[in-house]
Amino acid sequence: MRSGHEPMNRGRERLALAATVLGSSMAFIDGSVVNIALPAMQRELASGSAGLAAMQWVVNAYLLALGSLVLIGGALGDRYGRRRIFLAGIALFTIASAACGLAPNAAALIGARALQGVGAALLVPSSLAIIGAVFSGEARGKAIGTWAAWASITAAAGPVLGGWLVDQWSWRAIFFLNLPLGAITAWLALAAVPDSRDSEAPPQLDWLGAGLVAAGLGALTWGLTLAPERGWGAASVWGALAAGAVLLAAFVVSQAKGRAPMMPLSLFRSRDFTGANLVT
C-alpha cells in the first residue's frame, strides 16, 4: 500500500484530482443547495410550526453528522486506506441521496440527510489525503488550491442550482442529481486513485480521541445551528458552544499525551494541511 508519493503519469494524476474534486464538491454543494428548496419540501412533507422545525432539521442533521465525524473519517482513511474510505463515503452519500429523493415524509428525509453527512465525513478528508499521496512538491500545492477553489465555488453555487432544479422539476431533483455524479466519481476513483495509508498510523483507532472530537465538534455545530433560531444570547447556544470548547480542549490534551493519537498535533506544522483546513 502506498504510504507516500509515488510517480504517476500526468493523465492519471488529473483523473485522480477530478475524482477528489467531484466527490468533495457533491458534499459541499449539498450543504447549501437544500436551503432554497425548504419551502417546497415543507409544502409537500409537512406544514405548520412543527413542519418548519422539521425543515430546519433537514439542514441540521447533515451539518451535525459531517461536523462531528469529519476528523474520524480522516483517521479511518489513514488506517484502512484512503481510496477505500473515499469510495465508502461516495457509496453511502449516493445511496443516502437516493433515499432523500424518495423520502415519503420529513422524518425519513432527516434520517437520510444524516446518512449523507456521514458519507461526506468519510469522503471529504479522504479526498484531501488522496491529493497528498498523488502529488508532491509544487504540484501538491496547486492541486490543493484547485480542490479548495472548487469547494468554495460549489458551496456558493448551491442555492442557485437548487432554485433552478426546484423551478424546473422538483426539490427531489437536487438529490437525484447526485446519483450520476456519484457513479462518475466512483468510476474515476477506481480507475485513477491509488490506495494509500499512513504507514505510521497505529493499527487501532484512538477511541477516546474519536469520542471527544465527535462530541466536541457536534456540540459546536449544534450551538451554531441553534444561534439563528434562538439568538446568540440564548443560554442553550452558549452552553453548547462552551461544552464544545471544553471537549475539544480535552481532545487536544489527549492527542498531546496519548501514545497513539488520532491526529498528531505536528500535522499543524504543515502549511498545506493547515491552509486546506482553514479554507474548508
matplotlib code that plots the C-alpha trace (Angstrom):
import matplotlib.pyplot as plt

x = [0.0, 1.2, 2.2, 3.6, 4.0, 5.0, 5.3, 2.2, 1.6, 0.1, -3.2, -3.8, -3.0, -5.6, -8.2, -7.4, -7.7, -11.0, -12.4, -11.5, -12.8, -16.1, -16.6, -15.9, -18.0, -21.0, -20.6, -20.1, -22.9, -25.3, -24.5, -26.1, -28.3, -31.1, -31.8, -33.6, -35.7, -37.0, -40.3, -41.1, -40.2, -42.4, -45.4, -45.1, -43.9, -45.0, -46.9, -47.3, -44.8, -43.9, -43.2, -40.9, -38.9, -38.6, -37.3, -34.6, -33.5, -33.2, -30.3, -29.0, -28.9, -26.4, -24.2, -24.2, -23.1, -20.5, -19.1, -18.9, -17.4, -15.1, -11.9, -12.8, -13.3, -9.7, -8.4, -10.1, -8.6, -5.1, -5.5, -7.6, -6.8, -7.9, -9.3, -11.3, -12.8, -13.3, -15.3, -17.2, -18.1, -19.2, -21.3, -23.0, -23.5, -25.1, -27.4, -28.4, -29.1, -31.4, -33.2, -33.6, -35.1, -37.6, -38.4, -42.1, -42.1, -40.0, -38.6, -37.3, -35.7, -34.0, -32.6, -31.3, -29.7, -27.9, -26.6, -25.5, -23.5, -21.8, -20.8, -19.5, -17.4, -15.7, -15.1, -14.1, -10.9, -10.0, -10.1, -7.5, -5.4, -5.5, -4.2, -1.3, -0.5, -0.8, 1.0, 4.3, 6.1, 4.7, 2.2, 0.6, 0.1, -1.6, -3.8, -4.9, -5.6, -7.8, -9.6, -10.3, -11.3, -13.9, -15.1, -15.8, -17.4, -19.8, -20.8, -21.6, -23.4, -25.7, -28.6, -28.6, -28.5, -31.1, -33.5, -33.2, -33.8, -36.8, -38.3, -37.7, -38.5, -38.9, -37.0, -36.3, -34.1, -31.4, -30.8, -31.3, -28.6, -26.1, -26.7, -24.9, -22.3, -21.6, -21.3, -18.9, -16.8, -16.6, -15.5, -12.8, -11.6, -11.4, -9.6, -7.1, -6.8, -4.1, -4.7, -2.6, -2.5, -0.3, 2.3, 2.9, -0.8, -1.5, -3.4, -6.3, -8.4, -7.9, -11.4, -11.0, -9.9, -12.6, -15.3, -14.0, -13.7, -17.0, -18.8, -16.9, -17.5, -21.1, -21.7, -20.1, -22.1, -25.3, -24.6, -24.0, -27.2, -29.3, -28.0, -30.0, -33.2, -32.8, -30.3, -26.7, -27.6, -29.6, -28.2, -28.6, -26.4, -23.7, -24.0, -23.5, -20.5, -18.9, -19.3, -17.8, -14.8, -14.2, -14.5, -12.1, -9.6, -9.8, -9.2, -6.1, -4.7, -5.4, -3.6, -0.6, -0.3, -1.6, 0.7, -1.3, -3.1, -5.7, -4.5, -0.8, -0.5, 2.6, 0.3, -0.4, 3.2, 2.3, 1.3, -0.7, -2.6, -3.4, -4.3, -6.6, -8.4, -8.8, -10.3, -12.8]
y = [0.0, 3.5, 5.5, 8.5, 9.9, 7.6, 8.8, 8.6, 9.7, 13.1, 11.9, 9.6, 12.4, 14.6, 11.9, 11.3, 15.1, 15.1, 12.3, 14.2, 17.5, 16.0, 13.9, 16.7, 19.2, 16.9, 17.1, 20.9, 21.7, 19.6, 21.7, 24.7, 23.5, 22.4, 25.8, 27.2, 24.0, 24.1, 25.8, 23.3, 20.4, 21.8, 22.2, 18.5, 16.8, 18.9, 22.1, 24.5, 25.3, 21.6, 21.4, 24.4, 22.9, 19.6, 21.5, 23.1, 19.6, 18.7, 21.2, 20.5, 16.7, 16.9, 19.6, 17.7, 14.4, 16.0, 18.3, 15.8, 12.9, 14.6, 14.0, 10.4, 10.0, 11.2, 8.8, 5.9, 6.7, 6.9, 3.4, 1.4, 3.1, 6.4, 5.2, 2.5, 5.1, 7.6, 5.0, 4.0, 7.7, 8.1, 4.9, 6.0, 9.5, 8.4, 5.8, 8.4, 10.9, 8.4, 7.9, 11.7, 11.9, 9.1, 10.2, 9.9, 12.1, 14.6, 12.0, 9.8, 12.8, 13.9, 10.4, 10.2, 13.6, 12.4, 9.5, 11.9, 13.7, 10.5, 9.8, 13.3, 12.9, 9.9, 11.3, 14.9, 14.2, 11.2, 13.4, 15.8, 12.9, 11.3, 14.6, 14.5, 10.9, 11.5, 14.9, 16.2, 19.5, 22.5, 20.3, 19.3, 22.9, 23.6, 20.6, 21.6, 25.1, 23.6, 21.5, 24.4, 26.7, 24.2, 23.6, 27.3, 27.7, 24.7, 25.8, 29.2, 27.8, 25.6, 28.0, 29.0, 25.3, 24.4, 27.1, 26.1, 22.4, 23.2, 25.5, 23.1, 19.8, 19.2, 19.6, 15.8, 16.5, 18.2, 14.7, 12.6, 14.7, 13.0, 9.6, 10.0, 12.3, 9.6, 6.9, 9.0, 9.8, 6.1, 5.2, 7.9, 6.7, 3.1, 4.0, 6.5, 6.8, 4.6, 3.3, 4.8, 4.9, 6.4, 3.8, 5.4, 5.3, 3.0, -0.1, 0.7, 3.9, 6.2, 5.7, 8.3, 10.9, 9.9, 10.3, 13.6, 15.2, 13.8, 15.2, 18.5, 19.2, 18.0, 20.4, 23.3, 22.6, 22.3, 25.7, 27.3, 25.9, 26.9, 30.5, 31.8, 30.4, 31.3, 34.2, 34.4, 35.4, 32.2, 30.0, 26.9, 28.3, 29.4, 26.1, 24.1, 26.3, 26.1, 22.3, 22.0, 24.1, 22.1, 18.8, 19.9, 21.2, 17.7, 16.2, 18.4, 17.3, 13.6, 14.0, 15.6, 13.0, 9.8, 7.1, 6.6, 9.9, 10.1, 13.4, 14.2, 17.9, 18.0, 18.0, 21.7, 22.5, 21.6, 24.7, 22.6, 20.8, 24.0, 26.1, 23.5, 23.1, 26.9, 27.1, 24.3]
z = [0.0, -0.8, 2.3, 0.4, -3.1, -6.0, -9.6, -11.7, -15.3, -15.7, -17.2, -14.2, -11.8, -13.5, -13.3, -9.6, -8.9, -10.8, -8.6, -5.4, -6.7, -7.9, -4.7, -2.3, -4.4, -4.0, -0.3, -0.2, -2.5, -0.5, 2.5, 0.8, -2.0, 0.3, 1.8, -1.3, -1.5, 2.1, 1.3, -1.4, 0.9, 3.7, 1.4, 0.3, 3.5, 6.5, 7.5, 10.3, 13.1, 13.5, 9.8, 10.0, 12.8, 10.8, 7.8, 10.0, 10.9, 7.3, 7.3, 10.8, 10.5, 7.6, 9.3, 12.6, 11.1, 8.9, 11.5, 14.3, 12.2, 9.7, 11.8, 12.4, 8.7, 8.1, 10.7, 9.2, 5.8, 7.3, 8.8, 6.4, 3.1, 1.7, -1.6, 0.3, 2.7, -0.1, -2.1, 1.0, 1.5, -2.1, -1.9, 1.3, 0.1, -3.1, -1.5, 1.1, -1.7, -3.4, 0.0, 0.3, -3.1, -2.4, 1.2, 1.9, 4.9, 6.9, 9.3, 6.5, 4.9, 8.1, 8.6, 5.0, 5.4, 8.5, 6.4, 3.7, 6.4, 7.5, 3.9, 3.4, 6.6, 5.0, 1.6, 2.2, 4.4, 2.3, -0.9, 0.6, 1.8, -1.7, -3.2, -0.7, -1.8, -5.5, -5.8, -4.4, -4.1, -6.0, -7.8, -4.5, -3.5, -6.9, -6.6, -3.1, -4.4, -7.2, -4.7, -2.3, -5.2, -6.4, -2.8, -2.5, -5.9, -5.5, -2.0, -3.3, -6.4, -4.3, -3.8, -7.5, -8.7, -6.1, -7.2, -10.8, -10.1, -7.9, -10.6, -13.5, -11.8, -8.1, -4.8, -5.2, -8.2, -6.1, -4.5, -7.6, -9.4, -7.0, -8.4, -11.8, -10.2, -7.5, -10.2, -12.2, -9.1, -8.1, -11.7, -11.7, -8.2, -9.2, -12.5, -11.3, -7.5, -5.9, -2.5, 0.3, 4.0, 6.7, 7.5, 10.9, 11.9, 14.9, 14.0, 16.4, 16.3, 19.3, 20.6, 23.4, 21.0, 18.5, 21.1, 22.4, 18.9, 17.7, 20.8, 20.8, 17.1, 17.4, 20.3, 18.5, 15.3, 17.4, 19.0, 15.7, 14.2, 17.2, 17.2, 14.2, 15.7, 19.4, 19.2, 20.2, 23.8, 24.5, 27.3, 25.2, 22.4, 24.8, 26.7, 23.6, 22.4, 25.8, 26.0, 22.6, 23.5, 26.7, 24.8, 22.1, 24.6, 26.2, 22.8, 22.2, 25.6, 24.8, 21.5, 23.1, 25.8, 24.0, 22.8, 19.5, 18.8, 16.2, 14.9, 15.8, 16.6, 14.5, 11.4, 12.0, 11.2, 7.6, 5.7, 3.1, 5.9, 7.9, 4.8, 3.4, 6.7, 7.1, 3.6, 4.2]

ax = plt.figure().add_subplot(projection="3d")
ax.plot(x, y, z, "-o")
ax.set_aspect("equal")
plt.show()
